């Protein structure tokens, strides 16, 4: 099953998105990489690296990020993981995570998970 | 121009000037960013300082690469991947070298700029560190071509970087966190352009 990593500057925000997505898709391997090691705001290269490795399988890992350095730091981690199937998804974090988790849980490929999450960007809330 | 021992001294000086100005850089970041640039850069360079003793005797490329990796893993904000990539790309140019001349230095700075632009996808005029880096490197290139001594062309570089910082006050941020505040970013100087100028000042102070 495709794994999912949520990267945020905020530890609480990343954990909250994982918790919420688990309500929708509890079977999907999903983990938070939020904040710095001391719990402060920021993005940690090591946390992201560990998170990706912890949910990694041959099916791959989808990473969903919040703002700014989340993307750049994730990009650097992925560059260091040559040959591994890991992709960043350009999607709204909450909606994208829920859609990605549901898609992953149904046994879809990384490409399908990515597509589902990106489609979440275009959906109106009401 | 410099050998590996002097490079370590210069990096120590960078850590010093960033530490002295950490509050100033953070204060610059408060109105237009997320109020952490100085704190983040200082945290990164603290880690660099811890690791410098282990880098004595290593070639310049290895030293710069390690500095980059330290910054990526400890800074925590956008300046981590940006400065980290800059140092790592700079390190790739200096790989295996224990001494560099003025032309190597320019190649190193070009690689650093390329790294920042690759990572941040920033162009000139978007109110980022690139607005200090590009004019500084242009001025130093010109100085090297004119046969100026390092002390002279570095002084030109710092002056051009400072002008670049002043220029960032006049423009709207379209990249990075400051782009969220849009027009309200006018009048504020870019923290990243400012920290780059400090880093360059630390290099210049060694000559």
Interface residues (C-beta under 8 A of the other chain):
Chain A: X9 X36 X40 X41 X42 X43 X44 X45 X46 X67 X68 X69 X72 X73 X75 X76
Chain B: X34 X36 X40 X72 X73 X75 X76 X77 X78 X79 X80 X81 X82 X84 X85 X119 X120 X176 X177
